[in-house]
């Protein structure tokens, strides 16, 4: 689907597409459980067509479905965070997954991060505290602190996704499309009961469904495939720099397109968090680059 694009261009376009994810969520303006479900449900037929065109045979990946269930939890938490703190800051917080993946590497795989990783932890926590204490929610009566908490839950859940997929790929050789299918199917199966329990499992109506289709195709399919198809073909530094543009662009889109408040305290908190994330990534023992949760 993305083979005609030069490898060097793919991560930049993928990061740009994913930077719009939270914007589309806010423009849809529906219940977080509904948008979390529909973004995956609307993406499934598109990915199925790609699977058929590529004559993929691996339609069921048990470990991938488990990772997808974690992705569903990630989306439900993330969309709630976006509702409270906005598209910009809501996209910054999930990047904390780098920290939690590093901690999982220590606890589960016996990895030994370099000193930079441990130095990054208090830096990241300082940025998170700053965002939670001085930021302003974008919804009337909302809690900035709870928005930050949901953002941290998002990062933890997505770290679980990455760790689970790491284990799956050690056992089963799957490509980007098969992996995306397994993740999206698992996420749909996980979010459906939660949305149904709240009576929000159906279509949202126009124009909300239009924004959710844009989210499904633009981010869930095209953005992810652009990134995952380039991560293993380019140097880690190149894709790392490209991925860092995603939260920066999201902050810009939130301010310019949605009028989200972006004062000095919010910018400082976001900058501290992202600085800590970059430092944590440099301090991990593995050199792989992982796509963001968008």
Secondary structure as UniProt FT lines:
FT   TURN            3..4
FT   HELIX           7..19
FT   HELIX           21..28
FT   HELIX           32..53
FT   TURN            54..55
FT   HELIX           62..85
FT   HELIX           87..93
FT   HELIX           94..96
FT   HELIX           97..109
FT   HELIX           115..134
FT   TURN            140..141
FT   HELIX           144..171
FT   HELIX           176..197
FT   TURN            198..199
FT   TURN            206..207
FT   HELIX           208..214
FT   HELIX           215..223
FT   HELIX           224..231
FT   TURN            232..233
FT   HELIX           236..258
FT   HELIX           264..283
//
